[in-house]
Amino acid sequence: MTDQAVDTSGPAGAAGTAGAKEPPDLTSSQFFGRERELKALQEDIERAGLDTLAGRKAARARVLLIAGRAGSGRTALAAELTRRLAEPGDQPDGVFRVSLTEPGGERVPAERTARELLDLLDVAAPPGADEDELSEMVREAFAVRRALILLDDAVDAEQVDPLLPDNPDCLVVATSTGPLTGIPGVRPCTLGGLDAGSAVQMLARSIGQVRVTVDPRAAETLAEECGGLPAALTLVAGWLAARPGASVADVTKQLREQQEDLDQPTGARPLARAFRLVHESLPPTAARILRLLALAPAGLADAHTASALAGCSVSAAQTTLDDFVRLGLLRTNGAQQPQYEVPGCLAPLVRAALEERERPAEIQLARARMLERTVRRLQACRAVTDPEDSPARRRLAGLPRSLRFPDPGSAAEWLRIREPALLASARLAVRDGELDTLARRLVAALVRALAVHRGTEDAAPVLYGLHGLVLDVAERRDLPREKAAALLNLADLDARTGRTREALDRYRAALDAGRAANDLYATGRAMESAGGAYAELGDFNRASDWYGRALAQRLTQGEAADAARLYGRLGAVHTYTGRYGEALRNWRAAAAGHRRLGDLPAQARALSEAARVQEYAGRPQECLHTCREAVDLARRAGDVRLQAALELRLADTLDRLGDPAAARLHRSTADRLLGDEAPAYEIRSGSIKS
């Protein structure tokens, strides 16, 4: 990582770090200057803190702060420092990097930062957990590790403090514009421009030593005009590299002629002039693509993003993005499916150019094209997993080749690489509020793609946030059907993670929304799920009431399968409360419902539960008869494991009736059925959870 790879504010991660999820940045390979700063930072690690001077062991991780304005190379210096510290193996658990500021300048919510760190640590974070719980999980995870944590572009101490591990074996390196007041023992290493020698060396690496040797004074003057800022030097070096016939003096002259932006702080003006020089030298089409990249979510783009924004072909967009990398306007991860990042220090300049040169209607149209392209790519990403003759695959075949994926593996890899940008796109689309129809389609397509490629369990934390976005749009647009669906999905995730009371509140809110939309499916599921939540809380009377309401609606609608399931749930809660007569009637009704549907295994399970109730009620002969009926059904269904489990249930019943010989016979039958398979599963009462 070089000092030209300035002020990164994206998620790509420092090269070669253990926490990096992306392939390393291949556009940079050397680091220039900053030896004095590196030495000072390394010495600061050994400096005794107040706890040490007082004879106590430090309670928390040390914090090193690198402060400097955008474009000064603070992120590159932090990456080089962590690389040197990690090389000897002093931090065997690796380097973990997250950015604390969005490309647009907004602070990243603490909840999202904590989730990113937990993801890098391969620690599962429960969906819907708040920032305090997640921050505590981060501190606990790092409490048993020797790790380097790079917190990039911190706004203030409030962002950093909750993430500090209570472990002196960890080291935190933070970058920021100014001091982190409120964190004790932190002395900022403040960056200015590069020294003249390092700045000239950086220029020579990009444009060749000969052009510098021809006019060394001009190279020094150019470095001075750039304020020694690595970002500005990178841009003018890229401009010179693209023009072999231009001299260093030529670019210095043109740089001086650039109009000063008096609204910019004095120290930021060299970078603004260098950016304006490069931007104005671009062909009109390329300049427009660059400006529109300000709309790229999280500052991350690929060829499809640029193509949709500018309305050009994918191949033309790819060529232009690669040209921008050579000019220092973008960085790329160098992967097989490359992703391009707008450096954080350039993001405000790109956005300012967009707002100055493009009309609002054109900006909105470009954003709509980008969202539509993203939706189609997500639909293709999901459809490629369907069978060849499915309707989704037939629709997929009608898409342009550039939008399709050759196989599920490449689709999954694209989704993994683009996930941060896709999530950012969904958040921005919902927050924008003017493209809600596209936003809803985008979130729906992203939910389906994640569920297919990652599975609902693994993707649950991400899905929780997406369902929350759907709820925001539904409430803003007064869409009760969508609101009910979002509330049901969020409540299911709450229930799965043990937040049963929160789930119950959402189920009841979903019921109200479903009634407002006259959505019978939503109201029925909300009532059934509310019953499951009450049962989980041990309030079986209310559970029975809500299950009964749901059953009445299912019976009215003629939904036989759902009614049979609800009879079973009612049977379970009545069993738990000792109302055996009600329980037996409901289990027999469930068995009758499954019989009419031709579902023999479900009928056998329902009869097995009826036998359990008869046993509890002190009616062993009836229990024995019902058990045998269930065994016969399982045999007819060809469900060997179910039949074996029922044979064991029958054996237990015979033991209690005082017939051990018959019980042994049925146990041997169960063993014979299973053979070398796993033991028979236990038949439990029908689930009472939603």
C-alpha positions in Angstrom: 0.0 0.0 0.0 1.5 3.3 -1.0 1.0 6.8 0.3 -0.8 7.6 -2.9 -3.6 5.2 -1.9 -4.9 8.0 0.2 -7.7 8.3 2.7 -9.7 5.2 1.8 -13.3 5.4 3.1 -14.6 2.2 1.5 -14.7 -1.4 2.8 -12.0 -2.8 0.6 -9.6 -3.3 3.5 -5.8 -2.9 3.8 -3.8 -5.2 1.6 -2.7 -8.4 3.2 -4.8 -8.1 6.4 -6.4 -11.0 8.0 -9.7 -9.1 8.2 -9.8 -8.2 4.6 -12.8 -9.8 2.7 -11.7 -8.4 -0.7 -8.6 -9.3 -2.8 -5.8 -6.8 -2.2 -5.3 -3.5 -4.0 -3.0 -4.3 -7.0 -2.6 -0.8 -8.2 0.0 0.1 -5.6 3.2 -1.7 -4.5 5.5 0.8 -2.7 5.4 3.2 0.2 7.1 6.6 0.1 8.4 8.6 2.9 6.8 9.0 6.4 9.7 7.3 8.1 9.8 9.9 10.8 6.1 9.4 11.5 6.4 5.6 11.4 9.2 5.7 13.9 7.2 8.1 16.2 4.2 5.8 16.1 6.2 2.7 16.8 7.9 4.4 19.7 4.5 5.5 21.0 3.5 1.9 21.3 6.2 1.3 23.8 5.5 4.5 25.7 4.2 3.9 29.2 0.6 4.9 29.8 -0.8 6.3 33.0 -1.8 2.9 34.3 1.7 1.6 33.8 3.2 4.5 35.6 0.8 3.9 38.5 2.0 0.3 38.7 -1.2 -1.1 37.2 -1.6 -3.2 34.0 -3.3 -1.3 31.3 -7.0 -2.2 31.2 -7.7 -1.5 27.5 -6.1 -1.6 24.1 -3.7 1.2 23.3 -4.9 3.7 20.6 -2.6 5.2 18.0 -4.1 8.1 16.2 -3.0 9.3 12.7 -4.6 12.7 12.1 -4.6 14.7 8.8 -6.8 16.2 6.2 -8.3 14.2 3.4 -5.6 13.3 0.8 -2.7 13.5 3.2 -2.2 9.7 3.1 -3.3 9.0 6.6 -5.0 5.7 5.6 -2.0 4.6 3.7 0.3 5.4 6.6 -2.0 3.4 8.9 -2.0 0.5 6.5 1.8 0.6 6.3 2.2 0.7 10.1 -0.1 -2.2 10.6 1.7 -4.2 7.9 5.1 -3.6 9.6 3.6 -4.4 13.0 2.0 -7.6 11.8 5.1 -8.9 9.9 7.0 -10.2 13.0 4.0 -12.1 14.1 3.4 -9.9 17.2 -0.3 -9.9 16.3 -1.0 -13.5 15.4 -4.7 -13.0 15.1 -4.3 -10.6 12.3 -5.4 -7.1 11.2 -9.1 -6.1 11.1 -10.1 -2.9 9.3 -13.4 -1.0 9.1 -14.3 2.5 7.9 -16.3 4.8 10.2 -17.3 7.3 7.6 -19.4 6.9 4.4 -18.0 8.3 1.1 -20.6 11.1 1.3 -19.2 12.2 4.7 -21.9 10.7 6.9 -20.8 8.7 9.9 -21.4 4.9 9.7 -23.9 3.8 12.4 -22.2 2.0 15.3 -24.5 -1.0 14.8 -23.2 -1.5 11.3 -19.6 -1.0 12.3 -19.8 -3.6 15.0 -21.5 -6.1 12.6 -18.7 -5.6 10.1 -16.0 -6.4 12.7 -18.0 -9.4 13.9 -18.2 -10.6 10.3 -14.5 -10.2 9.9 -14.0 -12.2 13.1 -16.4 -14.9 11.9 -18.6 -14.3 14.9 -22.3 -14.8 14.4 -24.3 -11.7 15.4 -28.0 -12.1 16.2 -30.4 -10.3 13.8 -31.9 -7.2 15.3 -29.4 -6.8 18.1 -28.8 -3.2 19.1 -25.5 -1.3 19.0 -24.8 -1.8 22.8 -25.2 -5.6 22.5 -23.1 -5.8 19.3 -20.3 -3.5 20.7 -20.2 -5.8 23.8 -19.8 -8.8 21.5 -16.9 -7.1 19.7 -15.1 -6.3 22.9 -15.6 -9.9 24.1 -14.4 -11.3 20.8 -11.2 -9.3 20.9 -10.7 -10.0 24.7 -9.1 -13.3 23.8 -7.2 -12.2 20.7 -3.9 -10.4 19.9 -5.1 -8.3 17.0 -4.5 -5.0 15.2 -7.7 -3.1 14.7 -7.7 -0.3 12.1 -10.5 2.2 12.5 -10.4 4.3 9.4 -11.7 7.9 9.2 -13.2 8.3 12.7 -15.4 11.4 13.2 -15.0 11.6 16.9 -14.2 9.6 20.1 -17.8 8.4 20.4 -17.3 6.2 17.4 -14.1 4.7 18.6 -14.6 4.2 22.4 -17.3 1.5 22.3 -15.1 -0.6 20.0 -12.0 -0.6 22.2 -11.2 -4.1 23.6 -10.6 -4.5 27.3 -7.4 -6.2 26.3 -3.9 -4.6 26.4 -2.7 -7.2 24.0 -4.7 -5.6 21.2 -3.7 -2.4 19.4 -6.0 0.0 17.8 -4.8 2.3 15.0 -7.3 5.1 14.2 -7.3 7.7 11.5 -9.2 11.0 11.7 -9.2 14.6 10.7 -8.6 15.8 14.2 -8.0 14.7 17.8 -10.1 12.1 19.5 -10.9 14.1 22.6 -12.3 11.8 25.3 -10.0 8.8 24.9 -7.1 9.1 27.4 -3.5 8.6 26.5 -3.9 9.3 22.8 -1.3 11.5 21.1 -2.1 12.3 17.5 0.5 11.8 14.8 -0.4 14.8 12.6 0.4 14.6 8.9 1.2 17.4 6.6 2.6 17.0 3.1 5.3 14.6 2.0 8.9 15.9 2.1 10.3 17.1 -1.2 12.4 14.0 -1.8 9.6 11.5 -1.2 7.2 13.5 -3.3 9.6 13.6 -6.2 10.3 9.9 -5.8 6.6 9.2 -5.9 6.3 11.2 -9.1 9.2 9.3 -10.7 7.6 6.0 -10.0 4.6 6.9 -12.0 6.1 8.9 -14.9 9.6 7.5 -15.1 12.9 8.7 -13.7 14.0 10.3 -17.0 11.3 12.9 -17.0 12.1 13.9 -13.5 15.9 13.9 -14.1 15.5 16.2 -17.1 14.1 19.0 -14.9 14.5 18.2 -11.2 13.7 21.7 -10.1 10.4 21.6 -12.0 9.5 18.3 -10.2 10.2 19.9 -6.8 8.1 22.9 -7.8 5.3 20.6 -8.9 5.5 18.8 -5.5 5.3 22.1 -3.8 2.2 23.1 -5.9 0.6 19.9 -4.8 1.3 20.8 -1.2 3.1 17.4 -0.8 -0.3 15.8 -0.7 -0.1 12.2 -2.0 -3.6 12.4 -3.5 -2.8 15.5 -5.5 0.6 14.0 -6.6 -1.1 10.8 -7.7 -3.6 12.8 -9.9 -0.9 14.9 -11.6 1.3 11.9 -12.1 -1.5 10.0 -13.7 -2.2 13.1 -16.0 1.5 13.1 -17.0 1.7 9.3 -17.5 -1.2 9.6 -20.0 0.7 12.3 -21.9 4.2 11.1 -22.7 5.0 14.3 -24.6 4.1 16.6 -21.7 6.9 17.8 -19.4 6.7 18.3 -15.6 6.9 22.0 -16.2 3.8 21.8 -18.5 1.6 20.3 -15.8 3.0 22.7 -13.2 2.0 25.6 -15.3 -1.5 24.2 -16.0 -1.9 23.5 -12.3 -1.1 27.1 -11.4 -3.7 28.3 -13.9 -6.5 26.4 -12.3 -8.9 28.6 -10.5 -8.7 28.6 -6.7 -11.8 27.4 -4.9 -11.9 30.0 -2.1 -14.6 27.9 -0.3 -12.0 25.2 0.3 -9.7 25.4 3.3 -6.2 26.5 2.2 -4.7 23.0 2.8 -7.3 21.3 0.7 -6.9 23.6 -2.4 -4.0 21.7 -4.0 -6.1 18.5 -4.2 -9.1 20.4 -5.6 -6.9 22.0 -8.3 -5.3 18.7 -9.2 -8.7 17.1 -9.5 -10.1 19.9 -11.6 -7.1 19.6 -13.9 -7.7 15.9 -14.5 -11.4 16.2 -14.7 -11.3 19.0 -17.3 -8.8 17.1 -19.4 -11.1 14.0 -19.8 -13.2 13.4 -22.9 -16.8 14.6 -22.3 -18.2 11.1 -22.1 -15.5 9.9 -19.6 -15.9 13.1 -17.5 -19.6 12.5 -17.2 -19.1 8.9 -16.2 -16.7 10.1 -13.5 -19.2 12.6 -12.2 -22.0 10.0 -12.1 -19.8 7.7 -10.0 -20.7 10.0 -7.1 -24.0 8.1 -7.2 -22.3 4.7 -6.8 -23.5 3.2 -3.5 -20.7 3.2 -0.8 -18.4 4.7 -3.4 -18.2 1.2 -5.0 -18.9 0.5 -8.6 -18.4 -2.2 -11.3 -18.7 -2.0 -15.0 -22.5 -2.6 -14.8 -22.9 0.3 -12.4 -21.0 2.7 -14.6 -22.8 1.4 -17.7 -26.3 2.0 -16.1 -25.4 5.4 -14.7 -24.0 6.7 -18.0 -26.3 4.8 -20.4 -23.3 3.3 -22.3 -22.2 -0.3 -23.1 -20.7 -2.5 -20.4 -17.4 -2.9 -22.4 -17.1 0.9 -22.8 -17.7 1.4 -19.1 -15.1 -1.2 -18.2 -12.5 0.5 -20.4 -13.3 3.9 -18.9 -13.0 2.6 -15.3 -9.6 1.0 -16.1 -8.5 4.4 -17.5 -9.6 6.1 -14.3 -7.5 3.7 -12.3 -4.4 4.6 -14.3 -5.2 8.3 -13.7 -5.5 7.8 -9.9 -9.2 8.6 -9.9 -10.2 5.2 -8.8 -8.8 2.1 -7.1 -9.6 -1.5 -8.0 -9.3 -4.7 -6.0 -7.9 -6.5 -9.0 -10.2 -9.4 -8.7 -11.6 -11.6 -11.5 -14.9 -9.6 -11.1 -13.3 -6.2 -10.5 -14.8 -3.7 -8.2 -13.8 0.0 -8.3 -13.7 2.4 -5.4 -13.8 6.2 -5.4 -11.1 7.3 -2.8 -12.7 9.0 0.1 -10.7 12.2 -0.4 -12.0 12.5 -4.0 -15.7 11.6 -3.2 -16.7 15.2 -2.2 -15.0 16.7 -5.2 -16.7 14.2 -7.6 -20.0 14.9 -6.0 -19.5 18.7 -6.2 -18.7 18.3 -9.9 -21.8 16.3 -10.4 -24.1 18.9 -8.8 -22.4 21.7 -10.7 -22.5 20.1 -14.2 -25.6 17.8 -14.2 -29.2 18.7 -14.0 -31.3 17.2 -11.1 -33.5 15.4 -13.6 -30.5 13.8 -15.2 -29.2 12.7 -11.9 -32.5 11.2 -10.9 -32.7 9.4 -14.2 -29.2 8.0 -13.8 -30.0 6.8 -10.3 -33.2 5.1 -11.6 -31.2 3.3 -14.4 -28.6 2.1 -11.9 -31.4 0.7 -9.6 -33.1 -1.0 -12.5 -29.9 -2.6 -13.6 -29.1 -3.7 -10.1 -32.6 -5.3 -9.8 -32.1 -7.2 -13.1 -28.7 -8.5 -12.0 -30.1 -9.7 -8.7 -32.9 -11.4 -10.5 -30.4 -13.1 -12.8 -28.3 -14.0 -9.7 -31.2 -15.8 -8.1 -32.7 -17.4 -11.3 -29.4 -19.1 -12.3 -29.9 -21.4 -9.3 -33.3 -22.7 -10.6 -33.7 -25.8 -12.7 -33.0 -25.5 -16.4 -36.7 -25.8 -17.5 -38.1 -23.5 -14.8 -40.0 -20.3 -15.8 -37.2 -18.2 -14.1 -34.5 -19.8 -16.3 -36.6 -19.2 -19.4 -36.9 -15.5 -18.5 -33.2 -15.4 -17.7 -32.4 -16.7 -21.2 -34.2 -13.6 -22.6 -31.9 -11.2 -20.8 -28.8 -9.7 -22.6 -25.7 -11.9 -22.2 -23.9 -9.2 -20.2 -26.6 -9.4 -17.5 -26.5 -13.2 -17.1 -24.2 -15.4 -15.0 -22.6 -18.5 -16.5 -23.2 -20.6 -13.4 -24.5 -20.4 -9.8 -20.9 -20.2 -8.5 -20.1 -17.0 -10.4 -23.4 -15.6 -9.3 -22.6 -16.3 -5.6 -19.2 -14.8 -6.0 -20.6 -11.6 -7.5 -23.2 -11.4 -4.7 -20.4 -11.8 -2.1 -18.2 -9.1 -3.7 -21.0 -6.7 -4.3 -22.9 -7.2 -1.1 -21.7 -4.0 0.7 -22.6 -2.0 -2.4 -25.9 -3.7 -2.8 -26.9 -3.1 0.8 -25.8 0.5 0.6 -27.8 0.9 -2.6 -30.9 -0.4 -0.8 -30.4 2.0 2.1 -29.8 5.0 -0.2 -32.8 4.1 -2.4 -35.1 4.0 0.7 -33.7 7.1 2.2 -34.0 9.0 -1.1 -37.8 8.5 -1.0 -38.4 9.4 -4.6 -37.9 6.0 -6.2 -39.8 3.9 -3.7 -41.2 1.5 -6.3 -37.7 0.7 -7.5 -36.5 0.6 -3.9 -39.1 -2.0 -3.0 -38.2 -4.1 -6.1 -34.5 -3.9 -5.2 -34.9 -5.0 -1.6 -37.2 -7.9 -2.7 -34.7 -9.1 -5.3 -31.8 -8.8 -2.8 -33.7 -10.7 -0.1 -34.4 -13.6 -2.6 -30.8 -13.7 -3.9 -29.3 -13.7 -0.3 -31.8 -16.4 0.8 -30.9 -18.6 -2.2 -27.1 -18.2 -2.1 -26.4 -17.8 1.6 -29.5 -19.4 3.2 -32.0 -17.7 5.4 -30.2 -18.6 8.7 -26.8 -17.4 7.6 -28.2 -14.2 6.0 -30.7 -13.5 8.9 -28.8 -10.4 10.3 -28.7 -8.8 6.8 -32.3 -9.8 6.0 -33.4 -8.2 9.3 -32.1 -4.8 8.1 -33.7 -5.3 4.6 -37.1 -6.1 6.1 -36.7 -2.9 8.2 -36.2 -0.9 5.0 -39.4 -2.4 3.5 -41.2 -1.4 6.6 -39.9 2.2 6.3 -41.2 2.4 2.7 -44.5 0.8 3.5 -45.2 3.2 6.4 -44.1 6.2 4.3 -46.3 5.3 1.3 -49.2 3.9 3.5 -49.0 0.4 2.0 -50.6 -1.9 4.6 -50.1 -5.2 2.7 -46.3 -4.5 2.5 -46.3 -3.3 6.1 -47.9 -6.5 7.3 -45.4 -8.7 5.3 -42.4 -6.7 6.7 -43.7 -6.9 10.3 -44.3 -10.6 10.0 -40.7 -11.2 8.7 -39.2 -9.0 11.4 -41.3 -10.7 14.1 -40.2 -14.1 12.9 -36.5 -13.1 13.2 -37.2 -11.6 16.7 -38.9 -14.8 17.8 -36.0 -16.9 16.4 -33.5 -15.0 18.5 -35.4 -15.1 21.7 -37.0 -11.6 21.7 -40.4 -13.1 22.1 -42.2 -10.0 23.5 -40.9 -7.8 20.7 -42.0 -10.5 18.3 -45.5 -10.5 19.8 -45.8 -6.7 19.5 -44.9 -7.0 15.8 -47.3 -9.9 15.2 -50.2 -7.8 16.6 -49.1 -4.8 14.5 -49.0 -7.1 11.5 -52.5 -8.2 12.3 -53.8 -4.6 12.2 -52.0 -3.9 9.0 -53.3 -7.1 7.4 -56.9 -6.2 8.4 -56.4 -2.7 6.9 -55.3 -4.4 3.6 -58.0 -7.1 3.8 -55.1 -9.6 3.5 -56.5 -12.9 4.8 -53.1 -14.6 4.6 -51.4 -12.0 6.7 -54.1 -11.9 9.3 -54.2 -15.6 9.6 -50.5 -16.0 9.9 -50.3 -13.1 12.4 -52.9 -14.7 14.6 -51.2 -18.1 14.4 -47.8 -16.6 15.1 -49.1 -14.6 18.0 -50.4 -17.8 19.5 -47.0 -19.3 19.1 -45.4 -16.3 20.9 -47.8 -16.6 23.8 -47.1 -20.3 24.0 -43.4 -19.6 24.1 -44.0 -17.1 27.0 -46.0 -19.9 28.9 -49.3 -18.1 28.5 -51.2 -21.1 27.1 -54.7 -19.7 27.6 -53.9 -16.7 25.3 -52.1 -19.1 23.0 -55.2 -21.2 22.7 -57.3 -18.2 22.1 -55.2 -16.9 19.2 -54.8 -20.4 17.7 -58.6 -20.7 17.8 -59.1 -17.3 16.0 -56.6 -18.4 13.3 -58.4 -21.8 13.0 -61.8 -20.2 12.6 -60.5 -18.1 9.7 -58.7 -21.0 8.0 -61.9 -23.1 8.2 -64.0 -20.2 6.8 -61.5 -20.0 3.8 -61.5 -23.8 3.3 -57.7 -24.0 3.9 -57.6 -27.6 5.0 -53.8 -28.0 5.4 -53.5 -24.9 7.6 -56.6 -26.0 9.6 -55.1 -29.4 10.3 -51.8 -27.8 11.5 -53.7 -25.5 13.8 -55.8 -28.3 15.3 -52.4 -29.8 16.2 -51.2 -26.6 17.8 -54.3 -26.4 19.8 -53.9 -30.0 20.9 -50.4 -29.2 22.0 -51.3 -26.2 24.2 -54.2 -28.1 25.7 -51.9 -30.9 26.6 -49.5 -28.6 28.4 -52.4 -27.2 30.5 -53.8 -30.6 31.3 -57.0 -30.2 29.4 -56.8 -33.7 28.0 -60.3 -33.9 26.7 -59.8 -30.8 24.5 -56.3 -31.9 23.5 -57.6 -35.3 22.4 -60.4 -33.8 20.3 -58.0 -31.5 18.6 -55.4 -34.1 17.9 -58.1 -36.4 16.4 -59.3 -33.4 14.3 -55.8 -32.9 13.1 -55.4 -36.6 12.2 -58.8 -36.4 10.3 -57.6 -33.3 8.4 -54.4 -35.0 7.4 -56.3 -38.1 6.3 -58.5 -36.1 4.0 -55.4 -34.5 2.5 -53.8 -37.9 2.0 -50.8 -37.0 4.2 -50.2 -40.4 5.9 -47.0 -39.4 7.9 -48.7 -36.3 9.3 -51.7 -38.4 10.2 -49.5 -40.9 12.0 -47.8 -38.2 14.0 -51.1 -36.6 15.0 -52.4 -40.1 16.2 -49.1 -40.6 18.1 -49.8 -37.3 19.9 -53.3 -38.4 20.6 -51.9 -41.6 22.1 -49.6 -39.5 24.3 -52.7 -37.6 25.6 -54.5 -40.8 26.3 -51.6 -42.1 28.3 -51.5 -38.8 30.3 -55.2 -39.1 30.9 -54.8 -42.7 32.3 -56.3 -44.6 29.5 -53.6 -47.1 28.6 -55.7 -49.5 26.5 -56.9 -46.7 24.2 -53.3 -45.4 24.0 -52.2 -48.8 22.9 -54.8 -49.0 20.2 -54.1 -45.5 18.9 -50.3 -46.3 18.8 -50.9 -49.4 16.7 -53.1 -47.4 14.3 -50.3 -44.8 14.0 -47.7 -47.6 13.3 -49.8 -49.0 10.6 -50.1 -45.6 8.9 -46.4 -45.1 9.0 -45.8 -48.5 7.5 -48.2 -47.7 4.7 -46.5 -44.4 4.1 -43.1 -46.1 3.8 -41.6 -43.7 6.4 -39.1 -46.1 8.1 -37.7 -43.7 10.7 -41.2 -42.6 11.7 -42.4 -46.2 12.0 -39.3 -47.0 14.1 -40.1 -44.1 16.4 -43.7 -45.2 16.8 -42.6 -48.8 17.5 -40.5 -47.5 20.4 -43.5 -45.5 21.6 -45.6 -48.6 21.5 -42.9 -50.5 23.4 -42.9 -48.0 26.2 -46.7 -48.2 26.4 -46.5 -52.0 26.6 -43.9 -51.8 29.4 -46.3 -49.6 31.4 -49.1 -52.1 30.8 -46.9 -54.9 32.2 -46.1 -56.8 29.0 -42.3 -56.6 28.7 -42.1 -59.5 26.2 -44.3 -57.6 23.7 -42.3 -54.5 24.4 -39.0 -56.2 23.5 -40.5 -57.5 20.3 -41.4 -53.9 19.2 -38.0 -52.6 20.2 -36.3 -55.3 18.1 -38.6 -54.3 15.2 -37.5 -50.7 15.6 -33.8 -51.8 15.6 -34.3 -53.9 12.5 -36.0 -51.0 10.7 -33.2 -48.6 11.4 -30.4 -51.0 10.7 -27.2 -48.9 10.4 -29.1 -45.6 10.3 -29.1 -43.0 13.1 -31.4 -43.7 16.0 -35.1 -43.0 15.6 -36.1 -39.5 16.2 -38.3 -38.8 19.2 -41.8 -37.8 18.4 -42.6 -34.6 20.2 -45.8 -32.6 20.5 -46.5 -30.4 17.5 -44.5 -27.2 17.7 -46.2 -24.4 19.4 -43.7 -21.8 18.2 -44.6 -19.5 15.4 
